[in-house]
Amino acid sequence: MSNSKSVQSHGHDAGHNAAGGSHGSVKSYLIGFVLAVILTVVPFKLVMDGTMPPSTVLPLILGAALIQMIVHLVYFLHMDRSSEQRWNIMAFLFTGLIVAIVLVGSLWIMHNANSLMMPGM
C-alpha cells in the first residue's frame, strides 16, 4: 500500500511548469479575446460598409492584422521581453525569416519562369 501512495503523491500536476512557462489568468485571456474580436470586426465592417476607398481600407486592414498578431503573441502565447522568453522569441524570429525567404524565393522563381515562358508578354 505504501508503494501506491508514493506513486499517487507524484501525480498528474507534477510537471506542468517544468519548462518555466506560466499560464495566463482568466482576465488576460478575456482581454486578448476582446481585442481579437474587435480587431476582426472593425476591418470586416470597413469592407462591408464600402464608404472608404480601397486605398485607405487596405492599410487599415493590414495594420489591424499586425496588431492582432501581436495581441495573439502576447495574450495567448505569453511572449514578452523577459529573459525567460528570449529563446521563444528567437525561434519565432527565425521562423519568420525562413517564411520570408521561402515567400520571396517563390515569387522570384515564378516571376522568372513567367518571363522565360512568355518573353513577348
For each residue, the residues with C-beta under 8 A, 3 or more apart:
1: 4 5
2: 5 6
3: 6 7
4: 1 7 8
5: 1 2 8 9
6: 2 3 9 10
7: 3 4 10
8: 4 5 11
9: 5 6
10: 6 7 14
11: 8 14
12:
13: 16
14: 10 11
15: 18
16: 13
17: 20 21 22
18: 15
19:
20: 17 84
21: 17 78 84
22: 17 78
23: 78
24: 28 29 32 75 76 78
25: 28 29
26: 29 30
27: 30 31
28: 24 25 31 32 75
29: 24 25 26 32 33 75 76
30: 26 27 33 34
31: 27 28 34 35 75
32: 24 28 29 35 36 71 72 74 75 76
33: 29 30 36 37 75
34: 30 31 37 38
35: 31 32 38 39 68 71 75
36: 32 33 39 40 68 71 72 75
37: 33 34 40 41
38: 34 35 41 42
39: 35 36 42 43 64 65 67 68 71
40: 36 37 43 44 68
41: 37 38 44 45
42: 38 39 45 46 64
43: 39 40 46 47 57 60 61 64 65
44: 40 41 47 48
45: 41 42 48 49
46: 42 43 49 52 57 60 61
47: 43 44 50 57 61
48: 44 45
49: 45 46 52
50: 47
51:
52: 46 49 56 57 60
53: 56 57
54: 57 58
55: 58 59
56: 52 53 59 60
57: 43 46 47 52 53 54 60 61
58: 54 55 61 62
59: 55 56 62 63
60: 43 46 52 56 57 63 64
61: 43 46 47 57 58 64 65
62: 58 59 65 66
63: 59 60 66 67
64: 39 42 43 60 61 67 68
65: 39 43 61 62 68 69
66: 62 63 69 70
67: 39 63 64 70 71
68: 35 36 39 40 64 65 71 72
69: 65 66 72 73
70: 66 67 73 74
71: 32 35 36 39 67 68 74 75 76
72: 32 36 68 69 75 76 77
73: 69 70 76 77 79 92
74: 32 70 71 77 78 79 80
75: 24 28 29 31 32 33 35 36 71 72 78
76: 24 29 32 71 72 73
77: 72 73 74 88
78: 21 22 23 24 74 75 85
79: 73 74 85 88 89 92
80: 74 85
81: 85 89
82: 85 86
83: 86
84: 20 21
85: 78 79 80 81 82 88 89
86: 82 83 89 90
87: 90 91
88: 77 79 85 91 92
89: 79 81 85 86 92 93
90: 86 87 93 94
91: 87 88 94 95
92: 73 79 88 89 95 96
93: 89 90 96 97
94: 90 91 97 98
95: 91 92 98 99
96: 92 93 99 100
97: 93 94 100 101
98: 94 95 101 102
99: 95 96 102 103
100: 96 97 103 104
101: 97 98 104 105
102: 98 99 105 106
103: 99 100 106 107
104: 100 101 107 108
105: 101 102 108 109
106: 102 103 109 110
107: 103 104 110 111
108: 104 105 111 112
109: 105 106 112 113
110: 106 107 113 114
111: 107 108 114 115
112: 108 109 115 116
113: 109 110 116 117
114: 110 111 117 118
115: 111 112 118 119
116: 112 113 119
117: 113 114
118: 114 115 121
119: 115 116
120:
121: 118
